[in-house]
């Protein structure tokens, strides 16, 4: 069997279903709230045991698109609210 045939499907996904991914994302948000930590994409990726690029790659799959988009939008909305309330533009970075 050639090398191409062995890995034709690529690496298996970390999350088999969008529901499984959503459950872990919900755990991340709850953990942050309980610990008083801000929501971040890097923090979420770390929590999910993947790098940020893998997190973004999940969005390319139709079945995971909504899950990733909602999580990302929630993080960005929270950061924008913090900027509006605190007036510290540095938080955007």
Secondary structure, 3 states (H helix, E strand, C coil): CCHHHHCCCCCCCCCCCHHHHHHHHHHHHHHHHHHCCCCCHHHHHHHCCCCHHHHHHHCCCHHHHHHHHHHHHHHHHHHHHHHHHHCCHHHHC
